[in-house]
């Protein structure tokens, strides 16, 4: 495989050489523990009759008839009511009419669920009795409104199935105690789980247990660590990680894994070729499988990068500018339309790869900015987007 770089002069922080063969790229959702502010010490509401969905269910989304106090911005971002206002959401898995999220609440990582009208906390001993200040939960993925997968410390992997309004949880074993960093549900019978050291796969068609799908054969440091697994259906899969401060990206198509980026540290400063023609580049983060065989990521938090098919078996790597202090990116599937999230700001570009400008997608209410750190922006299509962060979960249902 070969990779063609489009003409671009990146900032000095991005050291680029030349590569063309292999591997994956990385991100971590790890976060320093934090205590709550105005509701320090506040507890989630006790579970009601629905033991699977603890919390208060009495609030409608902004713009609805159930709660006039919730507002919508001029760009259509609407407030939603959280179980406690100090919930700090750092990951979200949207579905068409619902969503699941991970948040810090009362110094514990907690699973939240949105049913189209309100957020609730889903109780489970895995996180309800965890030590305060310890990040237990790291990954969330949803196959449907009634099926959610959770991953975390010590190989924690849970599958929740909702029946008659109540979630039943099944704890699954990977045979290792690595931190579960990312989960991708390709279909009802095909699930991928990325841990620090390995990518696992569960396929109902072949086995009832998780099997090793991808692993680097390494015996010396630094070893490859995996951070994200993303894909499009069952036809395309991307594995993103890092080897120290060097990128690793692998792509699976037609049942075959091919390394795209694979390099290793040199003298602690640069990334050197590990495979012939490997490119020198720091790890990528916030990976999005944007369709059409493309992967979009951040590089060093300073540049937007896109890997896409070239003629033959080659790949093209493109760069674009990105707003400063960008914390996350999301691409509307099948398009070049990109959203970014950062402090107090959401921005959108219809096509940053062709020089498209970044426009503010307002999250101001009553003319006042929302002064919070947004940590994730995700969606299912152009009419179902979420941006979440400290004390806010904003939902946009207009293009």
N, C-alpha and C positions, 0 to 999 in steps of 0.2 A: 504494500500500500504506500502511496505517496501523499504528502500534504502540500498544498500550494498556499502560500501566504499572500494575501492581497497587500498592495503597497500601503504602508502605514508606518509612522514614526511614533512609537509609544513613549510614555514618560520613562525616565531613567529607572524608576522603581520596577519596571517590567523588563527583565533581562531575557532576550529571545535569541535563540540560535537557529538550529535547523533540525527537523525530525520527520519521520514518516514510517511508523510501523505499529505502534502499540498503545495502549492502556488508559487508565481512568483518572478522575479528578475529584477534588474534595471539598467538603463543607462540614461544619459542625454546628449543631444547634445548641451546644453546651452554653450555659449562662451562669454568671456569678450569682450566688444566692442573694436574695433581697428580702427585706421585711416590708410589710404593707405600711402605707402612710396614714391617711386619715382614718382608716379602719384597722389600725394595727391591733392585732390580737383577735380580729373578727373571725368568726367561724362560718362555714357554709351552713345554710339552712338544713335542718334535719330532713332526711328523706320522708316523703309523704307515702301514700298508699302504693305508689309506683316505686318499688324498691330499686328498680333499675335506673331511675332518673331522679335522683335526689334534687331538691331545690325548689325554688319558687317559680311557678309557671303562669303568673298572672299578668304579664306585660306583653303588649303587642309591639311589633317593630315600628320604628319611626315612620310617621306618615299614616299609620293605621289608626283605627278607632279606639284601640284599647288603652293607649297611653299618650295623651296629648303633649306630655313633657318631652318626648323624644323628637328630635329634629332631623331634617335633611338639609344637606348643603346645596348650593346652586348647581353642583355637578351631579347631584343625585346620590351622594353618600349619606346613608341614613344610620342614625344611632340605633343600637340594640341594647337591651337591658341585661347587664351581667349579674350573676348571683351576689357579688359584692363589687362595689365600684373600684376597689383597689386591685382587682384581678389583673395580672400582667400576662397577656397572651403572647406566646412566642412561636406557636405553630398552629396551622389550621388546615383541615382537609374538607373542602366544600363538596357538597352534592347538589343536585338540581334544586331541591327544596329544603335542604337541611345542611348542617355542618357539624364537624367535631373539631375540638381545639384542645391544646395543652396550655396550661397557664400556671403561674405562681399565685397561690392563694394561701394566705397565712403561713408563708415560708415553706409551703410544700407544693410540689408539682402535682397538678390535678387535671383530670379529664372533664371537659365541658361538652355539652351537646346543645345544638340549636335546632328546634323542631319547626321552624318557620314563623314562630310567634315569640319565642323566648328562649333564653339560655338556661340550662340546668347543669348542676354538677352531678356526675355519675359516680356513685360511691363504689369503692373497692378497697379491701385491706392492703393491697399492694402499694397504694399511695396514701390512704387515709391515716395509716399509723406509721408512715415513714418518718425518719428523723427530720426535724426541722432544719432547713438550710441545705438539704441534700437533694440534688436533682436526680430523681428516680426515673422520671419519664423523659424520653428523648424523641420518640417517633410516633406518628399517628397516620393512619391511612384508612380510607372508607371505601368499601365496595358499593354500598347502597345506604339508604337511610336507616336500614336495620342491621347493618354489619360493619363493625369497626375493629381495627387491629391496632394494638398498642405495644410499643417496645421500650425497653429501658435498661437500667443497670443490671449487672449480674446475669445477663442472658434473658431478662424478663421479656416474655412474649405472651400476649393475651389476645384472644379472639372473642369479641362480644357479639352475640346474636339476640336481637330483640323479637320477642314473641308476645303478642297481646299486651304490648306496652312495657314489658319488663325485659331487661338484658340478662342473659345467662352467659357467664364467662367460662372459657376453657383456657387453662394454662398449657402452653405447648413448650416442648423442650428442643433446643438446638444441639444439645450435647456439649455446649461450651458456655462459659460464663462471661463472654465478651459483652461489652455494651452494645445493645441493638441501636444503631444509628438511623436507619432508614428502612421503610417498608414500601413495597410497590405491589399492589393487587392488580395483576394483569387480567384476571378473569375469576369467575367463581371457583375455578379448579386450578388456578395457577398463581402462586404467591411467592415473591422474592423478599428476602430479608438480608440487609447488609449489616454486618457487625464490624468491629475494629479490624478483624483479621480474615474475614471470609464472607462470601456471598452464598446464602442458602436458598434452596428452592423447594417448594411443596407443590406437587402436582397430583391431583386426585386421580388422574388417569393411570399413574404408574406406581404410586406409593402413598401411604398414609402418614409418612414421617418426612421431616425436612432432610434433604440431602445436600451435600456440598455441590454448589454450582460452579463457583470460581474461587481459586485460591492461588496466591503467588508462592512458589517454592523458594523460600528464603531462609537462610541459616545465620546470617549476620545482620547487624544493625547498620543503617536504619531500615526497618521493615516497612512494607507498604501497609497503610491503614486506609480502610474504606469508610466513606462518609455518606454517600448518597447512591441510591439506585432509583432511576426514573425510566419511564418508557411510554410507548404508545401502544395500547392494546397488548396483544401477544406477539406482534410482528417485529418490534424493535425495542431494544433494551440498552441502557447506558449505565455503566458503573463508574463512579467518580470517587477519587481518593487522593492520597498524597504519599510521597516517600520523603520524610522530613519536610523540607520546604519546596519540594519539587512535585510537579503535577503527574497524576496517573489517571488516564481515561481509557476505558475499554468499551467496545460496542458489540452487541450481539444482533446479528441478522441471519435469517435462514438457519438458525440453530448453531451458528458458528461465532465464537468470540474473536474479535480482532482488536489489538492494542492500537490506540490512537496517539496517546502521550505516555512516555515511559522514560524517565530520567532520574538521576540520583545526585545528591549533593557532591560538590567538588570544593575542597578546602573550606567548607562551611559557608561559602559566599555565592557560588554559582550552581547551576544544574547542568550536569554533564550527560552525554549520551549513554544510555544503558543499552539500547538497541541501536542498530545502524540508523543514522539520520534522525535520531530522536531530537525533538525540539527542547530547548532550554526554556522553561517557563515555571513560575511559581504556581501553587495550587489554584484551581478554580473553585468557586463557591456558588451556592444558590442555583443549582442546575435545574433546567426546565427542558423536557423533551417537547419541543414545540411543533412536532409533526414534519412531514416531508423529509424525514431522515435527518433532521437538524437538532442540535443541542445548543441551547443558549445558557451562558453563565456569566458571572462576574469574575474578573481577574484582579487580584490585589485590591478589590473594592474601588478601583479607579476606572476600569474599562469594562465595557460590555463586549463579550466575545460570542461568536457563533461558528460552530463547526457544521458544515453541510457537504453533501455529496458533490464531487466534481465529475468530470468525464472519466469514463472507465471505472477503475476501482479507487480513484483518488478522493481526497477531501479538500475542501477550501476552508481556511480559517479567516474570519472577518473580524474587524474591530469597529467599535463605535464609541463615541463619548457617552458618558453617563453622568447624571446630576451628582454633585458632590454629596458625601455622606449617605450614599445609597446603601440601605440595609438588605433589600431584597428586590428581586425582579420576577415578573411573570409575563408570559407571552400568550396572547389570545390564540388558541389552537388554529393551525393552518393559515396564519397571517403573519405579517411583520409588525403587528401592533404590540408595543411593549409598555408595561406599567412598571414604575419603580416606587419604592416606599422608603422613607427616611424620617428624620426628625421633623414633625409637624407638616409633612409634605408628601403628597402623592403626585407623580408626574407621568405623562403619557406621550409617546411618540408613535405616529402612524407607521414610520419606517426609518428608524435611526441608522440603518445600514446604507441608506441612500442620501444621508445628510439631513434627514427629517429633524425638525426642531422638537425640543421637549416643551410641552405645555403643561401648566399646572392644572391638575384635576382637583378642584377646591374641596378641602375638608374643613373649611371655616363655617362656623355657625353664628348667625346674627352679626356677621362682619368681624368676628373674633377668631384668630387662629387657634387650632387645636394643638396646644403645646405639649405634645407627647412624643415619645420615641416609637414610631411604627416599626415592627419587627418582621412582618410578613405580609405579602400581598399575593393572593391566589384566587382562582375562579374556575368555572367550568366552561364559560363562554363569555362573549362580550356583554351579555345581559345578566350575569350572575358573578359578581366580583366581591371579594372581601379584602379589607385592610385591617390589621389587628396590631395591638401593642399594649402599652401600659395604660390600663383603665378604659380602653376603647376596643370595640369590635364594630366596624362600620361596613354596611352592606349596600352594594350598588346594583340596581336592577334595570338601569337604563343605559343604553350604549353611549 
